[in-house]
Amino acid sequence: MAQDYGLITLQDPASPISESYRTLRMNLQFATVDSDVHTLLVTSPGPGEGKSTTLANLAVTMAQVDRRVIVVDADLRRPYLHTLFGLSDERGLTTMMLEDEALANPPLQDTAVPGLRVVTSGMLPPRPSDLLGSRRMETVLEALAQRADVILLDAPPVMAVTDAVVLASKVSGVLLVVSAGDTKREHAQQAIERLHKVNARVVGAVLNNAPLDAALAGYYG
């Protein structure tokens, strides 16, 4: 199980982990310099690898450099972003999928970070993959794109269900989160193969829970 540090970029912005998230933000900017990535899907090969926490902290660092960021909890099986940000999950993505009024006025919730807003999952549907693969999902993304510079979507693990693969074909980039010592190499390879089959653009991978070099740890005190 990946260790969950919560919103460490807010709780301890001077920590080496927070600095790693800022480095991730910068690396993504360089990796996508030739083709803008406005919708980024964050997923993992399996459960417990830290995808939701990675997404949330990446979103914080993006908003801190004056970008308008919308985070969408598209994990309609085990949503977690509302817990991380301390928000209500009564209305969210599924509300936008079902109600035209919510499409016109998305249920965006503010956070403690200026410029960072969240669309929680909302009520959980019986068949998430059908909902995420629908034309309506594309309409939802188009509506949110008018209100943000970048949209980050949290999706279920690739190897567990089809949701992430279905959704990957609708976004401009995919970030894969793996956990040192937990993720099996073959699962990571299979996850990338599944994403490539739908022509998803995997812009990079994040290695969670890698041990910090002792020399570097000393620099941060």
Secondary structure, DSSP 8 states (H G I E B T S, - for coil): ------SHHHH-TTSHHHHHHHHHHHHHHHHTTTS---EEEEE-SSTTS-HHHHHHHHHHHHHTTT--EEEEE--SSS--HHHHHT---SSSHHHHHH-HHHHHS---EE-SSTTEEEE---S--S-HHHHHTSHHHHHHHHHHHTT-SEEEEE---TTT-SHHHHHHTTSSEEEEEEETTTS-HHHHHHHHHHHHHTT--EEEEEEES----HHHHHHH-
